[in-house]
Amino acid sequence: MDVISTYKYARISARKARDVAREIQGLPVSAALDLLNFTPRKGALFFSKTVKTALADAENNFELSVDGLFVKSAVVGEGPTFKRFKARARGSAGPIRKRTSHLTVILSNEGGPEEKSTAKSGGTKSAKQGKGAKKASAEKASSTGVDEGLGMVYSSPPAEVDDLKLLSGVGPVLVEKLNSAGVYRFEQIANWTEANVRAFDELLSLKGRIGKDGWVAQAKGLLEEKNSK
């Protein structure tokens, strides 16, 4: 079932709002709200209100389970533009355009995020997972906890977990994504091969952040520091 919520006449341009809309499409509701809470942009505030309204409708009016909902669509339409003028030199006037937008968010509990397959250099394929990343990793993992594409993964949180926020550019939202893919410890990241890096980059839509921030080297250093204590 789809639940629709609309925020009309939001005082933001459609161009700026669409940057935020692209980031939350396909995410589970909890992940989308976390991302919006930690995004320092005006559009994130408007979308956070819209998602929360849709979530309340789904829970109270349609009696849907919150855990199964994801952001099926986040669309931004242009609203009316308020025209103002500012006094300029020699009696002239400069135009001011105050743009507005209509934000529409659709939550659904059917289908889930789409999985996109991409060809690997070695002939293997990895699926791009959203909400069911943790479950898929557990199904693909062997009894030793080693997956062909993702390396060592956990189907459930281990007894000892590391603070992954010590890695460059890793915040609470990204930690949640890594945990959902079965990554909890520095040891896992330190042993990533180039194929594993490519797989996680595609799985979590990191856009090359793993290589640019040097996660593998940092994880090795943090692991050595941990073991030396």
Secondary structure, DSSP 8 states (H G I E B T S, - for coil): -EEEEEEEEESS-HHHHHHHHHHHTT-BHHHHHHHHHT--SHHHHHHHHHHHHHHHHHHHTS---GGG-EEEEEEEEEEEEEEEEEE-GGG-EEEEEEEEEEEEEEEESSS-S---EEE-TTS-EEE--STTHHHHHHHHS-TTSEETTTEE--SS--SS---GGGSTT--HHHHHHHHHTT--SHHHHHT--HHHHHHHHHHTT-TTHHHHHTHHHHHHHHHHHHHH-
